[in-house]
Amino acid sequence: MESKVIWRPQPKQAEFMARTEYEVLYGGAAGGGKSDALICEALRQVNIPCYRAIIFRDTVPQLEGLISRSQEIYSQAFPKAKYNDNKKVWLFPSGAKIFFGYMQRENDKYNYHGKAYDFIGFDEVTHFTYTQYMFLLSRNRPMGQGTRVYVRATANPDGKGLGWVKQRFITPAPPKTPIKDEYTVYKPDGSTMTMARNRIFIPSSVFDNQELLKNDPNYLATLASLPEAERNALLYGSWDSFSGQVFTEWKNDPAHYDDRRWTHVINPFKIPGHWRIYQGFDFGYAKPSASVYFAVDEKGKLYQIGEYYFCTETANTGTQEDPVTQAHHLRQYEEEHELLKGKTIHRIADPAIFDESRGESVARMMERSPNFLYFEKGDHKRLPGKMQYHYRFAFDDEGDCMYQIFNTCKGTIRTLPNLVYSTTHFEDIDTEQEDHLYDAIRYVLMEHPLTPTIRRDTSNDKLVEQLDIKNKDTTPVYKPQQQIMYIKE
């Protein structure tokens, strides 16, 4: 008698499951059958006794949905397989195991220290941090002979990890285009060898899931009825507009770089000599230090003309340089930057660098270094600082705003639009993100605060809100393709 088909991949799921790259991201929009594809992909090697797999969600309640779906599929496809709810693991007749795990907090990744898995899956990988993801990649190694070692992830364009996921899978290449990284390994005998890893993004949407649309024809209407940001992300798979985004007013339109209207990113231009120059600085060691430079025009508009970001090629990882070394790099950058060369710079920094409770402060070390960088304490109020962004990003009727960024400030352009709100401090950003440039900029914005005021528009006899500029009067100082799986009984 012919076996009953328990689950069959739809065309886009099959495309995802056929990829041979080491890392594959599947998804983008909602409703593409991502979780099913991940759960079934984990079954590919359960006939090998030593095989170990794990599938992650960020919280236990979200994990329960995956486990429930696995019980529907696994128990039918492998009637002799047993699920242990306490350990959250499936044991298959061969001895193979599929675990389910979570990492709600950053340090939860250390719960998997010393473990090893042939297959690692992340459902909604944008809900994890970059360091969690990379730590688990270090756990991805063979548990015995005959297994294939690889990583698979699914995602919608939302969550605290959107920025690094976008940088790793979306920005480097068009969809369905392999991205290849090469690494040099130094062997004990002094010789070297080149190793390569590749990854790819396979997009999907609700239109690729005909089973869902057949079972729930109204789901499409549900997605279409969402607010604009959520609709763009979940229906159309946009990685530039997403739920929880802090700066929804962000515009980056190259077509407007030269006329400087209706965009926050512009082409560099030569600034007048009398404009004041400000630096904002946020110190980090294991995490990146961030330095940003602004020119202020006659009406108080801020132009971000430069940045120096102490970040490695690994997102949100600092260069681990001491304050004196950082001061040297900053001074060298300023001497070589055409718009900063020979300028008087008013320097503002995170008040934390003045802390002397554990010895000499960072500020003091940078001040007495051969490069003599003298900072003043910035205003660290978080919510007023965030609101200054909103006030300055707002466009007037002519498409002008009070804060624009030179397109050479790559780190700022990458990180600012990807910031999301905290789930515990609802009006503030999530500080687990790459927020160092954000903080450095915030100190300069608070040095030149804009205050919303109410005036009466007599032409319409109505109250309208406008921004009044209240600048501080501060004198500047010098400071092989695999077979697609059909699961049957």
Secondary structure by P-SEA (a helix, b strand, c coil): ccccccccccaaaaaaaaccccbbbcccccccaaaaaaaaaaacccccccbbbbbbcccaaaaaaaaaaaaacccccccccccccccccccccccbbbbbbbccccccccccccccccbbbbcccccccaaaaaaaaaacccccccccccccccccccccaaaaaaacccccccccbbbbbbbbbbccccbbbbbbbbbbbbbbcccccaaaaaaccaaaaaaaaccaaaaaacccccccccccccccccccccccccccccccccccccccccbbbbbbbbbbcccbbbbbbbbbccccccccccccccccccccccccccaaaaaaaaaaaaaacccccccccccccccccccccccccaaaaaaaccccccccccccccaaaaaaaaaaacccccccccbbbcccaaaaaaccccbbbbcccccccccccccaaaaaaaaaaaabbbbbbbbbcccccbbbbbbbbbcccccccccccccbbbbcc
